[in-house]
């Protein structure tokens, strides 16, 4: 790992693998802490392979935010029967081509079609097009927060606007459905974390905007902000999780769920 970028500040061009390997607290890590410190510790020590949805999300981010990188790095795997001689030869030639490309990424034809269609849908939105016209993707932000080393990697930092953009692939990107997703997936915690991150590295107060796009036709896209009340709640939640993290580090104790017997209530729909 290059020590020049592992210090507090704003860093461009950091490989995603290096960012993940850096032992610093992130918004995703704090969400794991909220579930339990044991889940956080496991996610750090034994990261899981990306799901199909996550793989498509990664390709879509690259296609939408860094289209030139997408053209250079992504290669579509040929749809061949690798049990046949011809299929084996075709795929071997494809693998040789991929090997020669630095940081190459392999996509299926379906993934490539979806990623390109989602980019077209996003760029058809005038406000999205304006926000993504000038800025930088995947900038690494590092800072010390009351003795705890922290990190964030916004999808897009605008240059011409005081805005942080986060691109989400959503099964339903309508306003009502995405509001529900924000609650389910704690996007308000993420938004508060990123807003505070840019403040702490000297980029000032910025608005946090989600671009949500669907991975199925018509690949509809919408732009959303979380209201101030939700951001306040998100900030309270991440600060509480950060304090739990500090306690776990101090005691070297990473518990799972509650160690005492608790009484639970059934959800209303079950009664």
C-alpha positions in Angstrom: 0.0 0.0 0.0 1.4 3.4 -1.0 2.0 5.4 2.3 1.5 8.7 0.5 -2.2 8.3 0.3 -2.9 6.5 3.5 -2.8 9.7 5.5 -5.7 12.1 6.2 -6.7 14.1 3.2 -8.2 13.9 -0.3 -6.7 11.2 -2.6 -7.4 10.5 -6.2 -6.6 7.4 -8.1 -6.6 5.0 -5.2 -7.4 1.4 -6.3 -10.7 0.1 -4.8 -8.8 -3.0 -3.4 -6.4 -0.7 -1.6 -9.3 1.4 -0.2 -11.0 -1.7 1.1 -7.8 -3.0 2.7 -7.2 0.3 4.6 -8.1 -0.3 8.3 -10.3 2.7 8.8 -14.0 3.0 9.7 -16.5 3.5 6.8 -20.2 4.1 6.5 -20.7 0.5 5.5 -18.6 -0.7 8.5 -20.8 1.4 10.8 -23.9 -0.3 9.4 -22.3 -3.6 10.2 -21.6 -2.4 13.7 -25.3 -1.5 14.1 -26.2 -5.1 13.3 -23.5 -6.3 15.7 -19.7 -5.8 16.3 -19.2 -9.5 15.5 -20.7 -8.9 12.0 -18.4 -6.0 11.4 -15.3 -8.0 12.5 -16.3 -10.9 10.2 -16.8 -8.6 7.2 -13.3 -7.2 7.7 -11.6 -10.5 8.2 -13.5 -12.6 5.6 -15.0 -10.4 2.9 -17.5 -12.3 0.8 -17.6 -12.5 -3.0 -19.9 -10.0 -4.7 -23.4 -11.1 -5.6 -24.7 -10.9 -9.2 -26.5 -7.7 -8.3 -23.4 -6.2 -6.8 -21.4 -7.1 -9.9 -23.9 -5.3 -12.1 -23.8 -2.4 -9.8 -20.0 -2.1 -10.1 -20.2 -2.3 -13.9 -23.0 0.3 -13.9 -21.0 2.7 -11.7 -18.1 2.5 -14.1 -20.2 2.9 -17.2 -22.2 5.9 -15.8 -19.4 7.7 -13.9 -16.3 6.7 -15.9 -17.4 5.8 -19.4 -13.9 6.0 -20.9 -12.6 3.6 -18.2 -15.5 1.3 -19.0 -14.5 1.2 -22.7 -10.9 0.5 -21.8 -11.3 -2.0 -19.1 -14.6 -4.0 -19.7 -14.7 -6.9 -22.1 -17.8 -8.9 -22.9 -17.3 -12.6 -22.6 -18.3 -14.6 -25.7 -21.4 -16.7 -25.4 -19.8 -20.0 -26.5 -20.1 -23.6 -25.5 -16.8 -24.2 -23.7 -17.3 -28.0 -23.9 -16.6 -27.9 -27.6 -13.2 -27.5 -29.2 -14.3 -24.3 -31.0 -15.8 -22.9 -27.9 -12.6 -23.6 -25.9 -10.5 -21.9 -28.5 -12.7 -18.8 -28.7 -12.7 -18.5 -25.0 -9.0 -19.0 -24.7 -8.4 -16.2 -27.2 -10.8 -14.0 -25.1 -8.9 -14.8 -21.9 -5.6 -13.9 -23.6 -7.0 -10.5 -24.6 -8.3 -9.8 -21.1 -5.0 -10.7 -19.6 -3.3 -8.0 -21.6 -5.6 -5.3 -20.3 -4.6 -3.6 -17.0 -7.4 -4.0 -14.4 -9.7 -5.7 -16.9 -13.2 -6.5 -16.0 -15.3 -9.3 -17.6 -19.0 -8.7 -18.2 -21.7 -10.9 -19.7 -23.5 -9.6 -22.8 -26.6 -9.1 -20.6 -24.6 -7.1 -18.0 -23.1 -4.9 -20.6 -26.4 -4.2 -22.2 -28.0 -3.3 -18.9 -25.1 -1.1 -17.8 -25.2 0.9 -21.1 -29.0 1.2 -21.0 -28.8 2.5 -17.4 -26.2 5.0 -18.4 -28.4 6.3 -21.2 -31.3 6.6 -18.8 -29.3 8.5 -16.2 -27.8 10.9 -18.8 -31.3 11.6 -20.2 -32.1 13.2 -16.9 -31.1 16.9 -17.3 -30.2 17.4 -13.6 -28.1 14.2 -13.6 -26.4 15.2 -16.8 -25.5 18.6 -15.3 -24.2 17.1 -12.0 -22.0 14.5 -13.8 -20.7 17.0 -16.4 -17.8 18.1 -14.2 -16.3 16.3 -11.2 -14.4 13.2 -10.1 -15.4 9.6 -9.4 -14.3 7.5 -6.5 -12.3 10.0 -4.6 -10.9 8.6 -1.3 -11.4 10.8 1.8 -9.4 10.0 5.0 -9.7 11.8 8.3 -9.2 11.5 12.0 -12.4 11.8 14.0 -11.7 12.2 17.7 -8.9 9.6 17.5 -10.6 7.2 15.1 -9.3 6.9 11.6 -12.2 7.1 9.1 -12.7 6.8 5.4 -15.2 7.5 2.7 -15.3 7.1 -1.1 -18.1 9.2 -2.7 -19.3 7.9 -6.0 -19.0 11.4 -7.5 -17.8 14.8 -6.2 -19.0 17.6 -8.4 -16.6 20.4 -9.3 -19.1 23.0 -10.6 -21.7 22.3 -8.0 -21.5 21.8 -4.2 -22.9 18.4 -4.5 -22.0 14.8 -3.6 -23.7 12.3 -5.9 -24.4 8.7 -5.0 -25.5 6.3 -7.7 -27.8 3.5 -6.6 -29.2 0.6 -8.6 -32.8 0.1 -7.4 -35.4 -2.5 -8.3 -37.9 0.3 -8.0 -36.6 3.8 -8.4 -39.9 5.6 -7.9 -40.1 8.2 -5.2 -42.2 6.1 -2.7 -40.2 2.9 -3.2 -36.8 4.6 -2.9 -37.9 6.4 0.3 -38.6 3.0 1.7 -35.2 1.7 0.5 -33.5 4.6 2.2 -35.0 3.4 5.5 -34.4 -0.3 4.9 -30.8 0.2 3.8 -29.9 3.1 6.1 -29.0 5.4 3.3 -29.6 8.4 5.7 -26.7 7.1 7.8 -24.5 7.0 4.6 -25.6 10.5 3.5 -24.8 12.0 6.9 -21.4 10.3 7.0 -20.5 11.5 3.5 -21.6 15.1 4.2 -19.5 15.2 7.4 -16.6 13.5 5.6 -16.3 16.3 3.0 -16.5 18.9 5.7 -13.7 17.2 7.7 -11.3 17.1 4.7 -12.0 20.8 3.9 -14.4 20.6 1.0 -17.1 22.5 2.8 -20.8 21.9 3.2 -22.3 19.9 0.3 -25.7 18.6 -0.7 -26.1 14.8 -1.0 -28.0 13.7 -4.0 -29.0 10.1 -4.9 -29.4 9.0 -8.5 -31.5 5.9 -8.5 -31.8 3.8 -11.7 -33.6 0.6 -12.4 -31.7 -2.5 -13.9 -34.7 -3.6 -16.0 -36.5 -1.9 -18.9 -37.4 1.0 -19.1 -34.3 1.6 -16.9 -36.1 4.5 -15.3 -34.1 6.9 -13.2 -34.9 9.5 -10.5 -32.9 12.0 -8.4 -33.6 12.4 -4.7 -32.4 14.1 -1.5 -33.0 13.0 2.0 -34.7 15.6 4.2 -33.0 17.3 7.2 -34.8 15.2 9.8 -33.6 11.9 8.3 -30.1 13.3 8.0 -30.1 14.2 11.7 -31.2 10.7 12.6 -28.6 9.3 10.3 -25.9 11.3 12.0 -27.1 10.2 15.5 -27.0 6.6 14.4 -23.5 6.7 12.9 -22.1 8.6 16.0 -23.6 5.9 18.2 -22.2 3.1 16.1 -18.8 4.9 16.0 -18.8 5.0 19.8 -19.6 1.3 19.9 -16.6 0.7 17.6 -14.3 2.6 19.9 -15.5 0.5 22.9 -14.9 -2.7 21.0 -11.4 -1.6 20.0 -10.6 -0.6 23.6 -11.8 -3.9 25.1 -11.0 -6.2 22.1 -14.4 -7.5 22.6 -16.6 -7.8 19.5 -20.0 -9.2 20.7 -22.8 -10.6 18.5 -26.4 -10.0 19.6 -27.5 -9.2 23.1 -26.0 -11.5 25.8 -28.9 -11.2 28.1 -32.4 -12.7 27.6 -34.7 -10.1 26.0 -38.5 -10.0 25.5 -39.5 -9.5 21.9 -42.8 -8.3 20.4 -44.3 -9.7 17.3 -44.8 -7.3 14.4 -48.3 -6.0 14.2 -49.0 -7.9 10.9 -48.4 -11.2 12.8 -51.1 -10.5 15.4 
